[in-house]
Amino acid sequence: MTQWEYLTTPLIVHNTTAILNNWGSQGWELVQVVQGPEGGLVAYLKREKVAE
């Protein structure tokens, strides 16, 4: 069974592409973007967990 690890990160509106490209280059896949509790955007990402 595939296991996943998850990450949340704030998104700065004027730098969204660079932030997402940085995480994507590390193997993270964008799952969803939602409005955070204080009004900013928060990205939820996942990637396959490496067996230890």
MDAnalysis code that builds the backbone (N, CA, C; Angstrom):
import MDAnalysis as mda
import numpy as np

u = mda.Universe.empty(156, n_residues=52, atom_resindex=np.repeat(np.arange(52), 3), trajectory=True)
u.add_TopologyAttr("name", ["N", "CA", "C"] * 52)
u.add_TopologyAttr("resid", np.arange(1, 53))
u.add_TopologyAttr("resname", ["MET", "THR", "GLN", "TRP", "GLU", "TYR", "LEU", "THR", "THR", "PRO", "LEU", "ILE", "VAL", "HIS", "ASN", "THR", "THR", "ALA", "ILE", "LEU", "ASN", "ASN", "TRP", "GLY", "SER", "GLN", "GLY", "TRP", "GLU", "LEU", "VAL", "GLN", "VAL", "VAL", "GLN", "GLY", "PRO", "GLU", "GLY", "GLY", "LEU", "VAL", "ALA", "TYR", "LEU", "LYS", "ARG", "GLU", "LYS", "VAL", "ALA", "GLU"])
u.atoms.positions = np.array([
    [0.830, -1.170, 0.000],
    [0.000, 0.000, 0.000],
    [0.891, 1.256, 0.000],
    [0.552, 2.201, -0.818],
    [1.304, 3.451, -0.889],
    [1.069, 4.269, 0.372],
    [2.144, 4.780, 0.942],
    [2.033, 5.669, 2.093],
    [2.477, 7.062, 1.668],
    [1.826, 8.071, 2.229],
    [2.081, 9.455, 1.857],
    [2.556, 10.248, 3.069],
    [3.324, 11.281, 2.783],
    [3.612, 12.284, 3.795],
    [3.047, 13.605, 3.291],
    [2.687, 14.470, 4.227],
    [1.985, 15.704, 3.883],
    [2.720, 16.921, 4.412],
    [2.479, 18.043, 3.750],
    [3.127, 19.304, 4.104],
    [2.125, 20.426, 3.908],
    [2.125, 21.388, 4.798],
    [1.363, 22.618, 4.583],
    [2.352, 23.774, 4.580],
    [2.101, 24.742, 3.720],
    [2.984, 25.899, 3.639],
    [2.170, 27.133, 3.251],
    [2.480, 28.281, 3.853],
    [1.795, 29.512, 3.446],
    [2.270, 29.935, 2.057],
    [1.383, 30.556, 1.301],
    [1.732, 31.060, -0.027],
    [1.711, 32.582, 0.000],
    [2.796, 33.170, -0.451],
    [2.877, 34.617, -0.575],
    [2.415, 34.952, -1.983],
    [1.383, 35.759, -2.092],
    [0.700, 35.983, -3.370],
    [1.647, 36.399, -4.493],
    [2.592, 37.280, -4.227],
    [3.483, 37.746, -5.302],
    [4.594, 36.752, -5.621],
    [4.658, 35.617, -4.899],
    [5.740, 34.651, -5.119],
    [5.233, 33.213, -5.186],
    [3.951, 33.043, -5.484],
    [3.309, 31.729, -5.458],
    [3.996, 30.723, -6.379],
    [4.265, 31.089, -7.600],
    [4.863, 30.168, -8.564],
    [6.220, 29.672, -8.092],
    [7.059, 30.548, -7.605],
    [8.383, 30.148, -7.134],
    [8.283, 29.200, -5.940],
    [7.357, 29.475, -5.030],
    [7.182, 28.616, -3.858],
    [6.739, 27.227, -4.287],
    [5.730, 27.149, -5.155],
    [5.227, 25.849, -5.603],
    [6.259, 25.105, -6.449],
    [6.991, 25.808, -7.295],
    [8.047, 25.161, -8.085],
    [9.154, 24.610, -7.190],
    [9.473, 25.320, -6.128],
    [10.488, 24.845, -5.193],
    [10.055, 23.528, -4.549],
    [8.838, 23.465, -4.030],
    [8.348, 22.225, -3.423],
    [8.198, 21.128, -4.471],
    [7.741, 21.466, -5.666],
    [7.592, 20.481, -6.732],
    [8.919, 19.852, -7.124],
    [9.981, 20.635, -7.120],
    [11.300, 20.094, -7.469],
    [11.813, 19.122, -6.405],
    [11.213, 19.145, -5.236],
    [11.571, 18.227, -4.156],
    [10.617, 17.030, -4.088],
    [9.754, 16.916, -5.107],
    [8.866, 15.762, -5.192],
    [7.488, 15.950, -4.603],
    [7.171, 17.156, -4.139],
    [5.870, 17.409, -3.534],
    [4.840, 17.740, -4.610],
    [3.637, 17.204, -4.465],
    [2.532, 17.436, -5.390],
    [1.468, 18.283, -4.696],
    [1.027, 19.349, -5.357],
    [-0.011, 20.218, -4.805],
    [-1.338, 19.477, -4.774],
    [-1.981, 19.476, -3.611],
    [-3.275, 18.824, -3.452],
    [-4.390, 19.868, -3.443],
    [-4.171, 20.957, -2.685],
    [-5.233, 21.946, -2.521],
    [-4.650, 23.246, -1.994],
    [-5.298, 24.352, -2.340],
    [-4.975, 25.656, -1.768],
    [-6.246, 26.168, -1.110],
    [-6.135, 26.583, 0.151],
    [-7.291, 27.102, 0.884],
    [-6.903, 28.413, 1.557],
    [-7.927, 29.152, 1.946],
    [-7.683, 30.373, 2.690],
    [-7.384, 30.008, 4.136],
    [-6.289, 30.536, 4.663],
    [-5.889, 30.251, 6.035],
    [-6.747, 30.990, 7.041],
    [-6.589, 30.664, 8.307],
    [-7.413, 31.272, 9.357],
    [-7.215, 32.776, 9.498],
    [-6.069, 33.270, 9.052],
    [-5.805, 34.708, 9.159],
    [-5.893, 35.413, 7.811],
    [-6.482, 34.748, 6.808],
    [-6.744, 35.385, 5.529],
    [-5.779, 35.077, 4.408],
    [-4.586, 34.584, 4.700],
    [-3.633, 34.247, 3.648],
    [-3.960, 32.899, 3.028],
    [-3.208, 32.549, 1.995],
    [-3.405, 31.260, 1.341],
    [-2.461, 30.215, 1.921],
    [-2.963, 28.991, 2.033],
    [-2.170, 27.874, 2.532],
    [-2.236, 26.750, 1.511],
    [-1.082, 26.207, 1.137],
    [-1.017, 25.093, 0.192],
    [-0.852, 23.793, 0.967],
    [-1.579, 22.771, 0.534],
    [-1.451, 21.418, 1.073],
    [-0.796, 20.573, -0.007],
    [0.307, 19.918, 0.340],
    [1.057, 19.116, -0.612],
    [1.265, 17.711, -0.063],
    [1.555, 16.767, -0.971],
    [1.842, 15.389, -0.568],
    [2.933, 14.824, -1.466],
    [3.606, 13.786, -0.943],
    [4.537, 13.014, -1.754],
    [4.595, 11.607, -1.159],
    [5.002, 10.677, -1.989],
    [5.088, 9.296, -1.540],
    [6.175, 9.175, -0.490],
    [5.835, 8.490, 0.587],
    [6.784, 8.286, 1.682],
    [7.791, 7.225, 1.290],
    [9.071, 7.517, 1.524],
    [10.145, 6.589, 1.207],
    [10.234, 5.558, 2.333],
    [10.265, 4.275, 1.956],
    [10.381, 3.212, 2.954],
    [11.698, 3.345, 3.699],
    [11.636, 3.183, 4.999],
    [12.849, 3.329, 5.822],
    [13.432, 1.990, 6.177],
])
